[in-house]
Structure formats: structure tokens, C-alpha cells
């Protein structure tokens, strides 16, 4: 039950960052898993999951948590909580780029090992 209230609190906190002028997101992405992620301007992020017939709430919350983590929803909220100087922002972006390149190298290495 504590988890349900935590996610509802996160959703309520996220709506505080959404300006009234931005009601409809700029883009929408759908995946086969029934997950819809919408990202608009000013870091507005909406995560939506479709409940299946007879699906337990715990399973739906788990899918919602994974979807929220996939879009970086909580990371965006944490970054907005405090001021981030341009130097700190550049350090964060450099770190993210290094992680992205490492992930790409690992993916390329696994593809080469599999013979693709």
C-alpha cells in the first residue's frame, strides 16, 4: 500500500512541473508491451500502462515502476528539485555520454560474438 501512495505522490509532484499551456504532449511512443510514453517540451513526461483483464495490482505497479525508470521520470524530478549549474550539467552530460558509449560497445561486442 505504501508503494501505491509513493507512485501517486510522484505523479502529483510531476503534474506540478507541467505548465498549463502544455496539456498535450508533442510526441507519443507505443510499444508492444502496452506501454505508452509521451514526452513533450520542458521535460514533461507521462507514463501510461494498460491494465489487463484480471491483472493483480502488484504486477501493474511493477510494470509502471519499470516504465517510469525507463523514461527517467524520477531522475528528471530529482534534477529539477535543486539548481544545477552549467558546470554540473556538463559533468552529468559527459558522464551520461560515457555510459551510453559503454553500453553501445557492449551491444556491439555481443552482436559480434553472436555472429550477426
Backbone bond lengths (Angstrom), bond angles and torsions (degrees), N, CA, C in turn:
res aa  C-N    CA-C-N  psi(-1)  N-CA   C-N-CA  omega(-1)  CA-C   N-CA-C  phi
1 X - - - 1.438 - - 1.527 111.00 -
2 X 1.343 115.42 -35.59 1.457 120.50 178.99 1.525 110.24 -61.80
3 X 1.359 116.36 -36.30 1.462 121.22 179.72 1.522 110.83 -64.85
4 X 1.331 116.74 -40.78 1.465 120.76 179.98 1.523 109.80 -60.25
5 X 1.328 116.67 -46.36 1.455 119.64 -179.38 1.523 111.72 -66.60
6 X 1.339 117.24 -34.28 1.460 120.42 177.80 1.524 110.54 -62.21
7 X 1.335 117.11 -45.66 1.460 119.79 -179.03 1.522 111.50 -69.43
8 X 1.324 117.03 -37.02 1.457 118.95 175.94 1.527 110.45 -64.51
9 X 1.325 116.64 -37.84 1.464 120.57 176.93 1.525 110.66 -64.31
10 X 1.344 116.69 -42.24 1.473 120.26 178.55 1.519 110.72 -61.89
11 X 1.332 116.20 -41.13 1.461 119.31 179.32 1.525 110.97 -65.83
12 X 1.314 116.96 -40.86 1.459 120.15 178.80 1.524 110.40 -65.69
13 X 1.329 116.89 -39.67 1.462 120.38 178.81 1.519 110.82 -66.40
14 X 1.320 116.58 -36.55 1.463 120.11 -179.54 1.519 111.04 -67.41
15 X 1.330 117.27 -34.66 1.458 119.27 -179.39 1.525 111.38 -67.72
16 X 1.327 117.71 -22.45 1.464 120.53 177.80 1.520 111.46 -68.24
17 X 1.329 117.51 -26.07 1.457 121.12 179.75 1.519 112.23 -84.14
18 X 1.321 118.04 -9.71 1.453 120.79 -175.68 1.527 109.57 -88.94
19 X 1.324 117.15 115.30 1.458 119.27 177.60 1.527 110.61 -64.97
20 X 1.321 116.44 154.79 1.460 120.26 -178.16 1.525 111.40 -65.13
21 X 1.335 117.84 -28.30 1.461 120.93 -178.25 1.522 112.26 -70.42
22 X 1.324 117.85 -23.57 1.464 120.86 -177.40 1.522 108.33 -103.39
23 X 1.292 116.77 84.97 1.456 120.36 178.06 1.523 111.08 -95.79
24 X 1.309 117.38 -39.37 1.455 121.42 179.39 1.520 109.14 -101.40
25 X 1.326 118.36 130.54 1.460 120.50 179.93 1.524 111.32 -70.09
26 X 1.329 115.49 158.54 1.457 121.08 -177.44 1.514 112.16 -78.08
27 X 1.324 118.46 -28.62 1.459 120.60 -175.89 1.516 109.67 -142.01
28 X 1.321 114.93 158.04 1.457 120.24 179.16 1.521 108.42 -139.89
29 X 1.325 116.96 135.89 1.463 121.71 179.70 1.513 107.76 -124.45
30 X 1.314 117.93 130.27 1.462 121.97 178.09 1.512 108.80 -116.00
31 X 1.316 115.25 143.37 1.457 121.06 177.05 1.512 108.82 -123.64
32 X 1.318 116.06 164.98 1.457 121.02 -176.88 1.519 112.45 -66.26
33 X 1.319 117.82 -22.58 1.461 120.83 -176.92 1.526 112.61 -76.32
34 X 1.325 117.82 1.26 1.454 120.12 -178.85 1.517 112.44 85.60
35 X 1.310 117.09 15.04 1.457 122.67 -178.28 1.521 108.65 -96.84
36 X 1.300 116.35 131.65 1.460 120.22 176.04 1.514 108.29 -119.92
37 X 1.306 116.43 126.37 1.463 121.11 177.30 1.515 107.54 -120.19
38 X 1.294 116.85 131.27 1.448 120.77 179.75 1.519 108.66 -125.97
39 X 1.323 115.70 128.79 1.459 120.20 -179.18 1.517 107.53 -125.67
40 X 1.302 116.77 125.24 1.449 121.16 178.59 1.511 110.72 -115.24
41 X 1.320 116.48 -155.52 1.458 120.64 179.49 1.521 109.85 -77.99
42 X 1.305 116.34 162.96 1.467 123.64 175.81 1.519 112.74 57.76
43 X 1.299 117.79 34.66 1.459 123.44 175.10 1.527 113.82 60.06
44 X 1.315 117.78 31.97 1.460 120.37 175.00 1.518 107.56 -79.27
45 X 1.313 115.96 123.52 1.458 120.41 -176.49 1.518 108.49 -125.90
46 X 1.318 116.29 128.99 1.458 121.07 175.84 1.513 108.01 -122.40
47 X 1.300 116.24 131.93 1.461 121.70 178.76 1.518 106.97 -119.41
48 X 1.314 115.95 130.15 1.455 120.68 -177.19 1.521 108.63 -132.95
49 X 1.319 117.01 134.92 1.459 120.63 173.86 1.519 107.90 -121.41
50 X 1.313 116.06 148.97 1.456 120.97 178.20 1.521 108.40 -99.44
51 X 1.321 115.91 125.41 1.457 120.44 179.57 1.523 109.62 -77.25
52 X 1.313 115.16 135.92 1.451 120.22 176.97 1.521 108.86 -89.49
53 X 1.324 116.30 161.29 1.456 121.29 -178.89 1.527 110.38 -62.86
54 X 1.319 117.55 123.42 1.455 122.15 177.55 1.520 114.61 72.70
55 X 1.320 117.96 16.88 1.467 121.08 -178.86 1.528 110.16 -76.98
56 X 1.328 117.68 131.89 1.470 119.63 178.14 1.532 110.90 -65.57
57 X 1.324 115.66 148.29 1.465 120.85 -177.99 1.521 111.36 -64.16
58 X 1.343 117.85 -31.98 1.465 120.60 179.59 1.527 110.80 -63.53
59 X 1.336 115.99 -40.78 1.465 120.05 179.51 1.534 110.35 -67.07
60 X 1.322 116.66 -40.69 1.464 120.52 178.83 1.528 110.61 -64.90
61 X 1.336 117.38 -40.96 1.465 120.47 177.90 1.520 111.32 -64.75
62 X 1.335 116.61 -37.33 1.464 120.07 178.20 1.533 109.93 -63.96
63 X 1.348 116.76 -43.67 1.467 119.64 178.03 1.523 110.92 -64.36
64 X 1.338 116.80 -38.00 1.458 120.44 178.47 1.523 111.38 -65.13
65 X 1.338 116.30 -42.53 1.466 120.27 179.07 1.524 110.75 -62.38
66 X 1.348 117.01 -43.05 1.464 120.07 178.67 1.522 110.90 -63.91
67 X 1.336 116.45 -40.44 1.461 120.24 179.14 1.526 110.71 -65.06
68 X 1.335 116.90 -40.68 1.468 120.70 178.62 1.519 110.85 -63.80
69 X 1.323 116.48 -41.75 1.461 119.78 178.68 1.520 111.02 -67.43
70 X 1.331 117.51 -34.09 1.466 120.77 -178.82 1.521 111.40 -64.36
71 X 1.329 117.51 -37.82 1.454 119.93 -179.74 1.515 112.72 -85.26
72 X 1.325 117.72 -11.51 1.455 120.24 -179.99 1.516 112.54 79.15
73 X 1.315 116.39 25.83 1.459 122.90 -176.25 1.530 112.00 -55.95
74 X 1.320 117.36 -50.70 1.464 120.29 -177.76 1.525 111.68 -68.96
75 X 1.332 117.15 -33.67 1.464 120.34 177.64 1.528 110.19 -63.79
76 X 1.325 116.39 -40.95 1.463 120.44 178.66 1.527 110.17 -63.68
77 X 1.333 116.60 -42.15 1.468 119.51 178.15 1.521 111.39 -63.04
78 X 1.337 116.83 -41.72 1.470 119.95 178.70 1.522 110.80 -63.01
79 X 1.331 117.32 -40.57 1.464 120.22 -179.83 1.522 111.44 -66.35
80 X 1.321 117.49 -32.69 1.462 120.82 -179.62 1.525 112.08 -77.54
81 X 1.338 116.85 -18.77 1.463 120.76 -174.68 1.526 111.71 -65.84
82 X 1.324 117.64 -39.00 1.459 121.57 -179.35 1.527 109.39 -124.45
83 X 1.314 115.27 159.89 1.459 120.12 178.81 1.520 109.83 -70.67
84 X 1.324 115.66 136.72 1.460 121.80 178.40 1.527 107.55 -118.24
85 X 1.326 116.53 115.52 1.461 119.77 -178.92 1.524 109.67 -69.00
86 X 1.318 116.19 166.29 1.463 120.02 -179.03 1.525 110.79 -64.17
87 X 1.331 117.34 -33.19 1.467 120.77 177.93 1.529 110.50 -66.79
88 X 1.330 117.02 -45.02 1.466 120.69 178.18 1.522 111.02 -64.60
89 X 1.335 116.40 -38.55 1.457 120.56 179.03 1.525 110.43 -63.25
90 X 1.346 116.83 -42.70 1.464 120.38 179.27 1.521 110.94 -65.18
91 X 1.343 117.42 -40.89 1.466 120.52 177.28 1.527 110.61 -61.07
92 X 1.347 117.05 -42.62 1.461 121.04 179.47 1.524 110.99 -64.75
93 X 1.331 116.50 -43.15 1.464 119.62 -179.90 1.527 111.28 -66.06
94 X 1.337 117.73 -38.66 1.467 120.82 176.47 1.525 111.00 -62.66
95 X 1.326 115.90 -42.95 1.465 120.28 178.90 1.530 110.77 -63.37
96 X 1.342 117.02 -41.87 1.461 120.55 177.88 1.525 110.93 -64.10
97 X 1.344 117.14 -37.61 1.463 120.39 179.45 1.523 110.85 -65.89
98 X 1.340 116.91 -41.13 1.465 120.60 177.98 1.523 109.93 -62.02
99 X 1.333 116.39 -43.85 1.465 120.01 179.32 1.527 111.02 -64.36
100 X 1.336 117.16 -39.79 1.463 121.55 179.28 1.526 110.87 -64.20
101 X 1.350 116.83 -42.42 1.469 120.33 179.01 1.522 111.15 -66.33
102 X 1.334 117.10 -39.15 1.466 120.41 178.26 1.522 110.27 -64.05
103 X 1.328 116.66 -40.78 1.462 120.60 178.22 1.528 110.58 -63.84
104 X 1.333 116.92 -40.01 1.465 120.98 178.69 1.528 110.87 -66.52
105 X 1.355 116.83 -39.78 1.466 119.83 177.14 1.519 111.36 -62.25
106 X 1.342 116.24 -43.75 1.470 119.83 179.09 1.521 110.93 -62.51
107 X 1.324 116.94 -41.10 1.465 120.50 179.81 1.524 110.60 -65.37
108 X 1.342 116.99 -41.75 1.465 120.33 179.21 1.521 110.89 -65.78
109 X 1.335 116.44 -39.32 1.456 120.70 179.16 1.527 110.99 -64.94
110 X 1.328 117.44 -41.17 1.462 119.80 -179.82 1.524 110.95 -70.17
111 X 1.345 117.48 -33.76 1.469 120.06 175.91 1.522 110.54 -65.76
112 X 1.343 116.27 -41.96 1.466 120.10 -179.90 1.523 110.59 -65.39
113 X 1.316 117.33 -38.29 1.464 120.97 179.67 1.522 111.18 -68.76
114 X 1.343 116.55 -32.22 1.465 120.35 -179.86 1.524 111.48 -80.33
115 X 1.326 117.87 -14.92 1.460 121.92 176.91 1.515 114.52 88.42
116 X 1.324 117.80 25.61 1.463 120.31 179.27 1.482 111.14 -80.88
